[in-house]
Amino acid sequence: MRDAACFNMLTSIPYFRNYLRNKCFNAWRSNVSFLLYSRQRRYLMDRLFLGMTSFCGPLLDLRTHMHEMQQTRLLEPGSRTFEFECATFVDRQTAARQEASKQLDHCMEQAASSVHAVCKDIVTLAKPSKGGLGAAAAAAAPPPADAKGGKGDDVDVVSRVIQQMEDLEKPKSMAALREQEVERHAKLRRAAHECHLLPEFVRLADYVAVEALVELLIKTWAGFLAELLRPRRQSGLLETTIRFSEEGSTFSPTCGAIQTVLANTADSLIATLGGVMRILYLRPLAKYIPSSSTPKSSPNVQEIVRNNGDFKATCFAINAKVESDFKKAQEYVDAAFDKVWPIYEYSRRWDFDAYKRQAHTVASLKKEMEKVASWEKELEKMRTRQTCGMLEVESRKLRQTLIPMTTEKMEALKDLVKDLSRAKCKDQRNKYKSAVSKITPRPMHLNGFTVLLERVDEQRVQARSLFKHTQIVEQMYQMLSHYDVKIPDTDLVQVDELRSIQAKYAEELEACQAFRDERLAEMTLQLEANVGKFAEQVAHITADLDAGLFIDVANFDMPETVLQELEAVRAKLENLIQSDLLHKKQQKLFGVAETRDKALEKTQEAFDRVRTLWTMVERWDEDYHSWIRDDFLSQNANSVDRDVKLYVRGASNLKKKMANPIIDKLWDLTNAMNDKMPLVRELGDPALRGAELDRRNAPRCSTTTGRSSSRSSASRARWT
């Protein structure tokens, strides 16, 4: 009763009432889950190579070889303290790719050997063997490969073989033999299944290799980008040279050229990895892949890499980095080389021959040489290289190009200054010698003393210019010494001669001044005496003009004689005029007041009037005789009348200025002729000339013929 009551009480509780059913259900559920797990595990083991003992070890070995392959260096980007020229960079990368290609082929050969060994072992195990000892040995054989991909240690193999031989000597029961047979068949089925998976395994190994190659290339190119983006580089990776051209500063190689070099490097890397041997196409493994299961296409390393987004982004970033660094380099060049750019521009346009033909001064030459010297100092301070990101801007070649330009110009300027100094020194020395020769004589007579004073005054005016140009010569030679120019000995001798002749010139000027002061009083007395003689000569000529043949009426018909005598008087007047000018110049030189006597001017005026008178007389004589001698009908009465009026007017003007028998006679003759001119004009009129003559001559010639009447009229037309 008690037990029944406890049982009923316990069974009334739902947990205990359903305990057995729940226990059975949970056991069933656990078994079902384990069966599902076991089925899934077997499914995976049948399909996953890592789940198979025969393929797990070789796959790990394959991964090891791929890991070694991914450690291969495809690029040689350089060090922190060394930069490449583009050609050197290309050569280094080519050598690195060749070495990497060998290493990749070696790793691929090792991976292919592991794959081939597995395939060979699996095919061997898949072959069925006959019963007996061989079957038992085959059934009892361990897996052909260990986790490391080999065939096991030799000691373990020998011990297992000995154990198997001992087991064969022992008699086995039927159950054991049956179990052993079942196990052998299971191994054969597993080997056959694995042999069926060999094509997939070979393709998997090829895919793993392709994946490793693609990852290696993408990783290498991304690492190259990281190298380019690394801050605080001690030197650039690629070297570019700055050059000057007519368009401005340029780089060699240019931005586009370096981008092309890097793009070609990437293409070469892709081609190198594309040329690595493929496991899928190796001849020893081809027999494990039936033609029916051979894929139509296999992964292409080059195509995969080129279509990879990360690789494209890396290439774009590298190009952007190159452009950015070139912009920095251009900014650096604009800031650093703006002071040396005029050297190139000046050299390109400078024509020394044209510059040499220009007029030069010490200031202009000094300015030019200082400019070139400052350029030389700028070139000395000029940096030969500068790191701008991945670029190493090299300016050593530019400096080597500009230095000869400045050196050539400086040497040309030095030679020019040397030549100019030599020529100017020689010219100044000759001028000093000429000046000294002019002021060295000490004349004792008045004219020589006057010439000496003129020369002294002239030299005093020129002395400042001479001293100035001598100072220019000194400055030129000082400038040459400042620029360490070796002056020839002949030039030094010439400079010493110039200095000595300059000192002598100054001494001669002082000596001339002393001689002037000593002789001035005596020469002044001689000048006064000469002035008195001059006045007497002027008075004598004035008296001659108012007497003698100049006023003799008998010479009226012979004006040529009088004019010849007037020429002699004119020569005397010219000499007197020159003497007067000399006297005034001497008075000015001696510091004496100039004479203001106008006798010479009056004499000259009187001479001009007399000469004008006799010239008019000569002309009147010629014209009058011409009018008398020539046929009346052939003359122009109006022209004769105009000439006569001119003579009357000229004679009237001269009669007002002078009283002279010659002018009186000329006045009478011209007026008498002027009185006859109305009749002459009337007879000379072409319209009345024939009728008037016939009327006047009719009473005298009424009995003559027409021909004799015409001749008689012509003869009467002659007048006196």
C-alpha positions as CSV (number, residue, x, y, z in Angstrom):
1,M,0.0,0.0,0.0
2,R,2.7,2.4,0.9
3,D,4.7,1.7,-2.3
4,A,1.6,1.9,-4.4
5,A,0.6,5.2,-2.8
6,C,4.1,6.6,-3.5
7,F,4.0,5.4,-7.0
8,N,0.6,6.9,-7.6
9,M,1.7,10.2,-6.1
10,L,4.8,10.3,-8.3
11,T,3.0,9.3,-11.4
12,S,0.5,12.1,-10.8
13,I,3.4,14.5,-11.3
14,P,3.7,15.3,-15.1
15,Y,7.5,15.1,-15.0
16,F,7.6,11.6,-13.5
17,R,4.6,10.5,-15.4
18,N,6.3,11.4,-18.8
19,Y,9.8,10.6,-17.6
20,L,10.3,7.4,-19.6
21,R,8.7,8.8,-22.7
22,N,10.8,11.9,-22.5
23,K,13.9,9.9,-21.9
24,C,13.3,7.7,-24.9
25,F,12.4,10.8,-27.0
26,N,15.6,12.6,-26.0
27,A,17.7,9.5,-26.7
28,W,16.1,9.2,-30.0
29,R,16.5,12.9,-30.8
30,S,20.2,12.8,-29.8
31,N,20.7,9.8,-32.0
32,V,19.0,11.4,-34.9
33,S,21.1,14.6,-34.5
34,F,24.2,12.5,-34.3
35,L,23.2,10.6,-37.4
36,L,22.5,13.8,-39.3
37,Y,25.9,15.2,-38.2
38,S,27.6,11.9,-39.1
39,R,25.9,12.0,-42.5
40,Q,26.9,15.6,-43.1
41,R,30.4,14.8,-41.9
42,R,30.7,11.9,-44.3
43,Y,29.3,14.1,-47.0
44,L,31.9,16.8,-46.4
45,M,34.6,14.2,-46.0
46,D,33.6,12.8,-49.3
47,R,33.8,16.2,-51.0
48,L,36.2,18.4,-49.0
49,F,39.9,17.6,-49.7
50,L,40.8,18.9,-46.3
51,G,38.5,16.2,-44.8
52,M,40.3,13.5,-46.6
53,T,43.5,12.0,-45.1
54,S,45.1,11.5,-48.5
55,F,44.6,15.2,-49.6
56,C,44.8,17.1,-46.3
57,G,48.6,16.9,-46.0
58,P,49.3,17.7,-49.6
59,L,47.0,20.7,-49.4
60,L,48.9,22.0,-46.4
61,D,52.1,21.4,-48.2
62,L,50.7,23.3,-51.2
63,R,49.7,26.2,-49.0
64,T,53.3,26.2,-47.6
65,H,54.7,26.4,-51.1
66,M,52.3,29.2,-52.0
67,H,53.3,31.1,-48.8
68,E,56.9,30.8,-49.8
69,M,56.0,32.0,-53.3
70,Q,54.2,35.0,-51.9
71,Q,57.4,36.0,-50.2
72,T,59.1,36.6,-53.6
73,R,60.2,40.1,-54.3
74,L,58.9,41.2,-57.7
75,L,60.2,44.8,-57.4
76,E,63.3,46.5,-56.2
77,P,62.1,49.9,-55.3
78,G,65.4,51.1,-53.9
79,S,66.6,52.3,-50.5
80,R,66.0,55.4,-48.4
81,T,69.3,56.9,-49.5
82,F,69.5,55.9,-53.2
83,E,67.5,57.0,-56.2
84,F,67.2,55.6,-59.7
85,E,67.4,57.2,-63.0
86,C,64.6,55.8,-65.2
87,A,66.8,53.6,-67.2
88,T,68.5,52.2,-64.1
89,F,65.1,51.7,-62.5
90,V,63.9,49.7,-65.5
91,D,67.1,47.6,-65.5
92,R,66.8,46.9,-61.8
93,Q,63.2,45.9,-62.1
94,T,64.0,43.7,-65.1
95,A,66.7,41.9,-63.1
96,A,64.3,41.6,-60.1
97,R,61.6,40.1,-62.3
98,Q,64.0,37.6,-63.8
99,E,65.2,36.5,-60.3
100,A,61.6,36.3,-59.1
101,S,60.5,34.3,-62.2
102,K,63.1,31.7,-61.3
103,Q,62.0,31.6,-57.7
104,L,58.3,31.3,-58.7
105,D,59.0,28.5,-61.1
106,H,60.9,26.7,-58.3
107,C,58.0,27.1,-55.9
108,M,55.6,26.0,-58.5
109,E,57.8,22.9,-59.3
110,Q,57.8,21.9,-55.6
111,A,54.0,22.3,-55.5
112,A,53.6,20.3,-58.7
113,S,55.8,17.6,-57.2
114,S,53.7,17.3,-54.1
115,V,50.5,17.1,-56.2
116,H,52.0,14.6,-58.5
117,A,53.2,12.4,-55.6
118,V,49.6,12.4,-54.1
119,C,48.1,11.6,-57.5
120,K,50.5,8.7,-58.0
121,D,49.9,7.2,-54.5
122,I,46.2,7.4,-54.9
123,V,46.2,5.8,-58.3
124,T,48.4,3.0,-56.8
125,L,46.1,2.4,-53.9
126,A,43.1,2.4,-56.2
127,K,44.4,-0.6,-58.1
128,P,42.7,-3.8,-56.7
129,S,45.2,-6.6,-55.6
130,K,44.6,-10.4,-55.4
131,G,44.1,-12.3,-52.1
132,G,46.8,-13.7,-49.9
133,L,49.7,-12.0,-48.4
134,G,49.7,-9.0,-50.8
135,A,46.1,-8.4,-50.1
136,A,46.6,-8.5,-46.4
137,A,49.7,-6.3,-46.7
138,A,47.8,-3.8,-48.9
139,A,44.9,-3.9,-46.4
140,A,47.2,-3.4,-43.5
141,A,49.2,-0.6,-45.2
142,P,48.9,2.8,-43.6
143,P,48.0,6.0,-45.5
144,P,50.7,6.8,-48.1
145,A,51.3,10.4,-46.9
146,D,51.7,12.1,-43.6
147,A,50.7,15.6,-42.6
148,K,53.9,16.9,-43.9
149,G,53.3,15.5,-47.4
150,G,56.0,12.8,-47.2
151,K,55.8,8.9,-46.9
152,G,56.5,8.7,-43.2
153,D,59.7,8.0,-41.3
154,D,61.7,5.1,-42.5
155,V,61.9,3.7,-38.9
156,D,58.1,3.7,-38.6
157,V,57.7,2.0,-41.9
158,V,60.2,-0.8,-41.0
159,S,58.5,-1.4,-37.7
160,R,55.1,-1.6,-39.3
161,V,56.3,-4.1,-41.9
162,I,57.8,-6.3,-39.2
163,Q,54.6,-6.1,-37.2
164,Q,52.6,-7.1,-40.3
165,M,54.9,-10.0,-41.0
166,E,54.4,-11.2,-37.4
167,D,50.7,-10.9,-37.8
168,L,50.8,-12.9,-41.0
169,E,52.5,-15.8,-39.2
170,K,49.8,-15.9,-36.6
171,P,46.7,-17.8,-37.5
172,K,43.5,-15.6,-37.8
173,S,39.9,-16.5,-37.2
174,M,37.3,-16.4,-39.8
175,A,35.7,-13.3,-38.2
176,A,39.0,-11.5,-38.3
177,L,39.6,-12.4,-41.9
178,R,36.1,-11.3,-42.8
179,E,36.6,-8.0,-41.0
180,Q,39.9,-7.5,-42.7
181,E,38.3,-8.2,-46.1
182,V,35.5,-5.7,-45.4
183,E,38.1,-3.1,-44.4
184,R,40.1,-3.8,-47.6
185,H,37.1,-3.2,-49.8
186,A,36.3,0.0,-47.9
187,K,39.8,1.2,-48.5
188,L,39.5,0.3,-52.2
189,R,36.3,2.2,-52.5
190,R,37.8,5.2,-50.8
191,A,40.8,5.0,-53.1
192,A,38.6,4.7,-56.1
193,H,36.5,7.7,-54.9
194,E,39.7,9.7,-54.3
195,C,41.0,8.7,-57.7
196,H,37.8,10.0,-59.2
197,L,38.5,13.4,-57.4
198,L,42.0,13.7,-58.8
199,P,41.0,16.0,-61.7
200,E,39.2,18.3,-59.2
201,F,42.2,18.2,-56.9
202,V,44.6,19.2,-59.7
203,R,42.3,22.0,-60.7
204,L,42.1,23.1,-57.1
205,A,45.9,23.1,-56.8
206,D,46.0,25.2,-60.0
207,Y,43.4,27.6,-58.6
208,V,45.3,28.0,-55.4
209,A,48.5,28.8,-57.4
210,V,46.6,31.3,-59.5
211,E,45.2,32.9,-56.4
212,A,48.6,33.1,-54.8
213,L,50.1,34.7,-57.9
214,V,47.2,37.3,-58.2
215,E,47.5,38.1,-54.5
216,L,51.3,38.4,-54.8
217,L,51.0,40.9,-57.7
218,I,48.3,43.0,-56.1
219,K,50.2,43.0,-52.8
220,T,53.4,43.9,-54.5
221,W,51.9,46.8,-56.4
222,A,50.1,48.0,-53.3
223,G,53.4,47.8,-51.4
224,F,55.0,49.9,-54.2
225,L,52.3,52.5,-53.7
226,A,52.9,52.5,-50.0
227,E,56.6,53.0,-50.7
228,L,55.8,56.0,-52.9
229,L,53.5,57.5,-50.2
230,R,56.0,57.0,-47.4
231,P,56.7,60.4,-45.8
232,R,60.0,61.8,-44.9
233,R,62.0,60.1,-47.5
234,Q,65.7,60.8,-47.4
235,S,65.9,60.6,-51.2
236,G,63.4,60.2,-54.0
237,L,62.7,57.0,-55.8
238,L,63.0,58.2,-59.4
239,E,65.3,60.9,-60.6
240,T,64.2,63.7,-62.9
241,T,66.5,66.4,-64.2
242,I,65.6,70.1,-64.4
243,R,66.4,71.8,-67.7
244,F,65.9,75.3,-69.1
245,S,64.4,75.9,-72.5
246,E,62.8,78.7,-74.4
247,E,59.4,77.8,-73.0
248,G,60.7,77.8,-69.4
249,S,61.8,75.1,-67.0
250,T,61.2,71.5,-68.1
251,F,61.8,68.1,-66.5
252,S,63.6,65.2,-68.1
253,P,62.0,62.7,-67.9
254,T,58.6,64.3,-67.8
255,C,55.6,63.4,-65.7
256,G,54.1,61.4,-68.6
257,A,57.4,59.6,-69.2
258,I,57.6,58.4,-65.6
259,Q,54.0,57.4,-65.6
260,T,54.7,55.4,-68.8
261,V,57.7,53.7,-67.1
262,L,55.6,52.7,-64.1
263,A,52.8,51.5,-66.3
264,N,55.2,49.4,-68.3
265,T,56.7,48.1,-65.1
266,A,53.2,46.9,-64.0
267,D,52.6,45.4,-67.4
268,S,55.9,43.6,-67.2
269,L,55.0,42.2,-63.8
270,I,51.7,41.0,-65.1
271,A,53.5,39.4,-68.0
272,T,56.1,37.8,-65.7
273,L,53.4,36.2,-63.5
274,G,51.5,35.2,-66.6
275,G,54.5,33.3,-67.8
276,V,54.9,31.2,-64.6
277,M,54.3,27.5,-65.1
278,R,50.8,26.3,-64.3
279,I,50.0,23.1,-62.5
280,L,47.1,22.4,-64.7
281,Y,49.2,22.3,-67.8
282,L,52.1,20.2,-66.6
283,R,52.6,17.0,-68.6
284,P,53.0,14.6,-65.6
285,L,49.6,15.7,-64.2
286,A,47.8,15.8,-67.5
287,K,47.2,12.0,-67.4
288,Y,45.2,12.4,-64.3
289,I,42.7,14.7,-65.9
290,P,40.6,13.0,-68.5
291,S,39.8,14.9,-71.7
292,S,36.1,14.7,-70.9
293,S,36.7,16.6,-67.6
294,T,39.2,19.1,-69.0
295,P,37.9,22.6,-68.5
296,K,37.3,24.7,-71.6
297,S,38.9,27.7,-70.0
298,S,41.1,28.2,-67.0
299,P,41.8,31.2,-64.8
300,N,44.0,33.8,-66.6
301,V,46.3,35.6,-64.2
302,Q,46.8,38.6,-66.5
303,E,43.1,39.0,-67.1
304,I,42.2,38.6,-63.4
305,V,44.8,41.2,-62.3
306,R,43.8,43.7,-65.0
307,N,40.1,43.5,-64.0
308,N,40.8,43.6,-60.3
309,G,39.4,46.8,-58.7
310,D,42.1,47.1,-56.1
311,F,44.8,46.9,-58.8
312,K,43.0,49.5,-60.9
313,A,42.7,51.8,-57.8
314,T,46.4,51.3,-57.0
315,C,47.4,52.2,-60.6
316,F,45.3,55.3,-60.4
317,A,46.7,56.3,-57.1
318,I,50.3,55.9,-58.4
319,N,49.6,58.1,-61.4
320,A,48.0,60.7,-59.1
321,K,51.0,60.5,-56.8
322,V,53.4,61.1,-59.7
323,E,51.4,64.1,-60.9
324,S,51.2,65.5,-57.3
325,D,55.0,65.2,-56.9
326,F,55.7,66.9,-60.2
327,K,53.5,69.8,-59.1
328,K,55.6,70.0,-55.9
329,A,58.8,69.8,-58.0
330,Q,57.5,72.6,-60.3
331,E,56.8,74.8,-57.3
332,Y,60.3,74.1,-55.9
333,V,61.9,74.9,-59.2
334,D,59.9,78.2,-59.6
335,A,61.0,79.3,-56.1
336,A,64.6,78.0,-56.1
337,F,65.7,78.8,-59.7
338,D,64.1,82.2,-60.4
339,K,67.5,83.8,-59.7
340,V,69.4,81.6,-62.2
341,W,66.8,81.7,-64.9
342,P,68.2,85.1,-66.1
343,I,71.5,83.4,-66.8
344,Y,69.9,81.1,-69.5
345,E,67.8,83.9,-70.9
346,Y,70.7,86.3,-71.0
347,S,73.0,83.7,-72.6
348,R,70.4,82.9,-75.2
349,R,70.0,86.5,-76.4
350,W,73.5,87.8,-75.7
351,D,75.6,88.7,-78.7
352,F,79.1,89.6,-77.6
353,D,80.1,91.1,-81.0
354,A,77.1,93.5,-80.8
355,Y,77.8,94.2,-77.2
356,K,81.5,94.9,-78.0
357,R,80.4,97.5,-80.6
358,Q,78.4,99.5,-78.1
359,A,79.8,102.5,-76.2
360,H,81.0,101.5,-72.8
361,T,81.6,103.3,-69.6
362,V,83.3,102.2,-66.4
363,A,79.9,102.1,-64.7
364,S,78.3,100.0,-67.4
365,L,81.2,97.5,-67.5
366,K,81.3,97.4,-63.7
367,K,77.5,96.8,-63.5
368,E,77.8,94.0,-66.1
369,M,80.6,92.3,-64.4
370,E,78.9,92.5,-61.0
371,K,75.8,91.0,-62.5
372,V,77.8,88.0,-63.9
373,A,79.7,87.7,-60.6
374,S,76.4,87.6,-58.7
375,W,75.2,84.8,-61.0
376,E,78.4,82.9,-60.3
377,K,77.7,83.2,-56.5
378,E,74.1,82.0,-57.0
379,L,75.4,79.0,-58.9
380,E,77.8,78.2,-56.1
381,K,74.9,78.3,-53.6
382,M,72.6,76.4,-55.9
383,R,71.4,73.0,-54.6
384,T,72.2,70.1,-56.8
385,R,69.2,67.9,-55.7
386,Q,66.0,68.1,-53.8
387,T,63.5,65.4,-52.7
388,C,59.9,66.1,-53.7
389,G,57.9,63.0,-52.7
390,M,58.9,60.1,-54.8
391,L,60.9,62.4,-57.1
392,E,64.6,63.4,-56.7
393,V,64.9,66.7,-58.6
394,E,68.4,66.8,-59.9
395,S,69.9,70.1,-60.9
396,R,73.6,69.2,-61.1
397,K,73.4,69.0,-64.9
398,L,71.6,72.3,-65.1
399,R,74.4,73.8,-62.9
400,Q,77.0,72.3,-65.1
401,T,75.3,73.8,-68.1
402,L,75.0,77.3,-66.6
403,I,78.5,77.5,-65.1
404,P,80.2,77.6,-68.6
405,M,77.7,80.3,-69.6
406,T,78.7,82.6,-66.7
407,T,82.4,81.7,-67.0
408,E,82.4,82.4,-70.7
409,K,80.7,85.8,-70.2
410,M,83.0,86.7,-67.4
411,E,86.1,85.9,-69.4
412,A,84.8,87.8,-72.4
413,L,84.1,90.8,-70.2
414,K,87.5,90.6,-68.7
415,D,89.1,90.4,-72.1
416,L,87.0,93.3,-73.2
417,V,87.9,95.5,-70.2
418,K,91.5,94.5,-70.7
419,D,91.4,95.6,-74.4
420,L,89.6,98.8,-73.6
421,S,92.0,99.6,-70.8
422,R,95.0,99.0,-73.0
423,A,93.5,101.1,-75.9
424,K,92.4,103.9,-73.6
425,C,95.7,104.0,-71.8
426,K,97.6,104.2,-75.1
427,D,95.2,106.9,-76.3
428,Q,95.6,108.9,-73.1
429,R,99.3,108.5,-73.2
430,N,99.5,109.8,-76.8
431,K,97.2,112.7,-75.9
432,Y,99.4,113.7,-73.0
433,K,102.5,113.5,-75.2
434,S,100.9,115.7,-77.8
435,A,99.8,118.2,-75.2
436,V,103.2,118.3,-73.6
437,S,104.8,118.8,-77.0
438,K,102.5,121.7,-77.6
439,I,103.3,123.6,-74.4
440,T,106.9,122.7,-74.1
441,P,108.4,125.4,-76.5
442,R,109.1,128.9,-74.9
443,P,108.8,131.4,-77.8
444,M,110.3,134.9,-77.5
445,H,108.3,136.7,-80.1
446,L,104.7,138.0,-79.8
447,N,102.9,135.6,-82.2
448,G,104.6,132.5,-80.7
449,F,103.8,133.8,-77.2
450,T,100.2,134.2,-78.3
451,V,100.1,130.7,-79.7
452,L,101.6,129.3,-76.4
453,L,99.0,131.2,-74.3
454,E,96.2,129.8,-76.5
455,R,97.5,126.3,-76.1
456,V,97.9,126.7,-72.4
457,D,94.3,128.0,-72.1
458,E,93.1,125.1,-74.3
459,Q,95.0,122.6,-72.2
460,R,93.6,124.0,-69.1
461,V,90.2,123.4,-70.5
462,Q,91.1,119.9,-71.6
463,A,93.1,119.1,-68.5
464,R,89.9,118.1,-66.6
465,S,88.9,115.8,-69.4
466,L,92.3,114.3,-69.6
467,F,92.5,113.7,-65.9
468,K,89.0,112.2,-65.9
469,H,89.8,109.8,-68.7
470,T,93.1,108.9,-66.9
471,Q,91.1,108.1,-63.8
472,I,88.8,105.9,-66.0
473,V,91.9,103.9,-67.0
474,E,92.9,103.5,-63.4
475,Q,89.4,102.4,-62.5
476,M,89.4,99.8,-65.3
477,Y,92.7,98.3,-64.1
478,Q,91.5,98.3,-60.5
479,M,88.4,96.5,-61.7
480,L,90.6,93.9,-63.4
481,S,92.6,93.5,-60.2
482,H,89.4,93.0,-58.2
483,Y,88.4,90.1,-60.4
484,D,91.9,88.5,-60.2
485,V,92.8,89.2,-63.9
486,K,96.5,89.0,-64.6
487,I,97.5,92.2,-66.3
488,P,100.3,91.8,-68.9
489,D,103.7,93.3,-68.2
490,T,103.4,95.5,-71.3
491,D,100.1,97.0,-70.0
492,L,101.7,97.7,-66.6
493,V,104.6,99.5,-68.3
494,Q,102.1,101.5,-70.4
495,V,100.2,102.5,-67.2
496,D,103.4,103.6,-65.5
497,E,104.3,105.7,-68.6
498,L,100.8,107.2,-68.5
499,R,101.3,108.2,-64.9
500,S,104.7,109.7,-65.5
501,I,103.5,111.7,-68.6
502,Q,100.5,112.9,-66.6
503,A,102.8,114.2,-63.9
504,K,105.0,115.8,-66.5
505,Y,102.0,117.4,-68.1
506,A,101.0,119.0,-64.8
507,E,104.6,120.3,-64.4
508,E,104.6,121.8,-67.9
509,L,101.3,123.6,-67.2
510,E,102.8,125.2,-64.1
511,A,106.0,126.1,-66.0
512,C,103.9,127.7,-68.8
513,Q,102.0,129.8,-66.2
514,A,105.3,131.0,-64.7
515,F,106.6,131.8,-68.2
516,R,103.5,133.8,-69.0
517,D,103.7,135.9,-65.9
518,E,107.4,136.6,-66.7
519,R,107.0,137.6,-70.3
520,L,103.5,139.2,-70.2
521,A,104.6,142.9,-69.7
522,E,107.1,142.8,-72.6
523,M,104.6,141.2,-74.9
524,T,102.0,143.7,-74.0
525,L,104.3,146.5,-75.1
526,Q,104.9,144.8,-78.4
527,L,101.1,144.4,-78.9
528,E,100.5,148.1,-78.3
529,A,103.2,149.0,-80.9
530,N,101.6,146.6,-83.4
531,V,98.1,148.2,-82.8
532,G,99.5,151.6,-83.5
533,K,101.1,150.4,-86.8
534,F,97.8,148.8,-87.7
535,A,95.9,152.1,-87.3
536,E,98.4,153.8,-89.6
537,Q,97.9,151.2,-92.3
538,V,94.1,151.6,-92.1
539,A,94.4,155.4,-92.5
540,H,96.7,155.0,-95.4
541,I,94.3,152.7,-97.3
542,T,91.4,155.1,-96.5
543,A,93.3,158.0,-98.0
544,D,94.3,155.9,-101.1
545,L,90.6,155.1,-101.8
546,D,89.7,158.9,-102.0
547,A,92.6,159.8,-104.4
548,G,94.6,158.6,-107.3
549,L,93.2,156.6,-110.1
550,F,90.1,155.6,-108.1
551,I,88.7,159.1,-108.7
552,D,90.4,159.9,-112.1
553,V,87.8,160.4,-114.8
554,A,90.3,159.4,-117.4
555,N,90.0,155.8,-116.2
556,F,86.3,155.8,-116.8
557,D,86.7,153.9,-120.0
558,M,89.2,151.5,-118.5
559,P,87.5,150.1,-115.4
560,E,89.5,146.8,-115.6
561,T,92.7,148.5,-114.5
562,V,90.9,150.2,-111.5
563,L,89.3,146.9,-110.5
564,Q,92.7,145.1,-110.5
565,E,94.0,147.7,-108.2
566,L,91.0,147.3,-106.0
567,E,91.8,143.6,-105.7
568,A,95.2,144.5,-104.4
569,V,93.5,146.8,-101.9
570,R,91.1,144.1,-100.9
571,A,94.0,141.7,-100.1
572,K,95.5,144.4,-97.9
573,L,92.2,144.9,-96.2
574,E,91.8,141.1,-95.5
575,N,95.3,141.1,-94.0
576,L,94.3,144.0,-91.8
577,I,91.1,142.3,-90.8
578,Q,93.1,139.2,-89.7
579,S,95.6,141.4,-87.9
580,D,92.7,143.1,-86.1
581,L,91.3,139.8,-85.0
582,L,94.7,138.7,-83.8
583,H,95.2,141.9,-81.9
584,K,91.8,141.5,-80.2
585,K,92.6,137.9,-79.3
586,Q,96.0,138.9,-78.0
587,Q,94.4,141.7,-75.9
588,K,92.0,139.2,-74.5
589,L,94.8,136.7,-73.7
590,F,97.0,139.4,-72.2
591,G,94.1,140.8,-70.1
592,V,94.2,144.2,-71.9
593,A,91.1,146.2,-72.8
594,E,90.2,145.8,-76.4
595,T,90.4,148.8,-78.8
596,R,87.0,150.0,-80.0
597,D,88.3,152.0,-83.1
598,K,85.9,151.8,-86.1
599,A,88.3,153.1,-88.6
600,L,88.7,149.6,-90.2
601,E,85.0,149.2,-90.5
602,K,84.7,152.7,-92.2
603,T,87.6,151.8,-94.5
604,Q,85.9,148.6,-95.4
605,E,82.6,150.4,-96.1
606,A,84.5,152.9,-98.3
607,F,86.2,150.1,-100.2
608,D,82.9,148.4,-100.8
609,R,81.4,151.6,-102.2
610,V,84.3,152.2,-104.5
611,R,84.3,148.7,-105.6
612,T,80.6,148.8,-106.2
613,L,81.0,152.0,-108.2
614,W,83.7,150.7,-110.5
615,T,81.9,147.4,-110.9
616,M,78.8,149.3,-112.1
617,V,81.0,151.4,-114.4
618,E,82.4,148.2,-115.9
619,R,79.0,146.8,-116.4
620,W,77.7,150.1,-117.9
621,D,80.5,150.3,-120.3
622,E,79.9,146.7,-121.5
623,D,76.1,147.2,-121.9
624,Y,76.4,150.6,-123.5
625,H,78.8,149.5,-126.1
626,S,76.7,146.4,-126.7
627,W,73.6,148.6,-127.3
628,I,75.6,150.8,-129.7
629,R,77.3,148.0,-131.7
630,D,74.3,145.7,-132.2
631,D,71.5,146.1,-134.7
632,F,68.7,148.1,-133.3
633,L,66.0,145.8,-134.7
634,S,67.6,142.8,-133.0
635,Q,67.3,144.3,-129.5
636,N,64.5,144.3,-127.0
637,A,63.7,147.9,-126.2
638,N,61.8,147.0,-123.0
639,S,64.8,145.0,-121.7
640,V,67.1,147.9,-122.5
641,D,64.7,150.4,-120.8
642,R,64.6,148.1,-117.6
643,D,68.4,147.9,-117.5
644,V,68.9,151.7,-117.9
645,K,66.4,152.4,-115.1
646,L,68.4,150.0,-112.8
647,Y,71.7,151.9,-113.7
648,V,69.9,155.2,-112.9
649,R,68.7,153.9,-109.5
650,G,72.1,152.4,-108.6
651,A,73.9,155.7,-109.6
652,S,71.5,157.7,-107.6
653,N,72.1,155.6,-104.5
654,L,75.9,155.8,-104.8
655,K,75.7,159.6,-105.4
656,K,73.9,160.0,-102.1
657,K,76.7,158.1,-100.2
658,M,79.8,159.5,-101.8
659,A,81.0,162.6,-103.7
660,N,83.2,161.4,-106.5
661,P,83.8,162.6,-110.1
662,I,83.3,159.1,-111.3
663,I,79.9,158.8,-109.9
664,D,79.0,162.2,-111.3
665,K,79.9,161.1,-114.8
666,L,78.1,157.8,-114.4
667,W,75.1,159.8,-113.2
668,D,75.1,162.1,-116.3
669,L,75.5,159.2,-118.7
670,T,72.7,157.1,-117.2
671,N,70.3,160.0,-117.1
672,A,71.1,161.0,-120.7
673,M,70.4,157.6,-121.8
674,N,67.2,157.4,-119.7
675,D,66.0,160.6,-121.5
676,K,66.3,158.8,-124.9
677,M,64.4,155.7,-123.8
678,P,60.9,156.9,-124.7
679,L,61.9,157.3,-128.4
680,V,63.7,153.9,-128.2
681,R,60.6,152.2,-126.8
682,E,58.4,153.7,-129.5
683,L,60.8,152.7,-132.3
684,G,61.2,149.3,-130.7
685,D,57.5,148.5,-130.7
686,P,57.0,145.7,-133.3
687,A,53.5,146.9,-134.3
688,L,54.7,150.5,-135.1
689,R,58.3,149.9,-136.0
690,G,57.9,149.6,-139.9
691,A,55.2,152.3,-140.5
692,E,57.0,154.9,-138.3
693,L,60.3,154.3,-140.0
694,D,58.7,154.6,-143.4
695,R,56.9,157.8,-142.4
696,R,60.1,159.4,-141.0
697,N,62.3,158.4,-143.9
698,A,59.8,159.0,-146.8
699,P,61.0,162.6,-147.7
700,R,64.5,161.4,-148.0
701,C,64.0,158.2,-149.8
702,S,61.1,158.8,-152.2
703,T,63.1,158.0,-155.3
704,T,64.7,154.7,-154.0
705,T,63.3,151.3,-154.6
706,G,61.6,149.2,-151.9
707,R,64.7,147.2,-151.3
708,S,67.0,150.3,-151.0
709,S,64.3,152.0,-148.9
710,S,64.3,149.1,-146.5
711,R,68.1,149.0,-146.2
712,S,68.2,152.8,-145.7
713,S,65.6,152.6,-143.0
714,A,67.7,150.0,-141.2
715,S,70.8,152.0,-141.4
716,R,69.1,155.1,-140.0
717,A,67.9,153.0,-137.2
718,R,71.4,153.1,-135.8
719,W,71.6,155.8,-133.0
720,T,74.2,157.4,-131.1
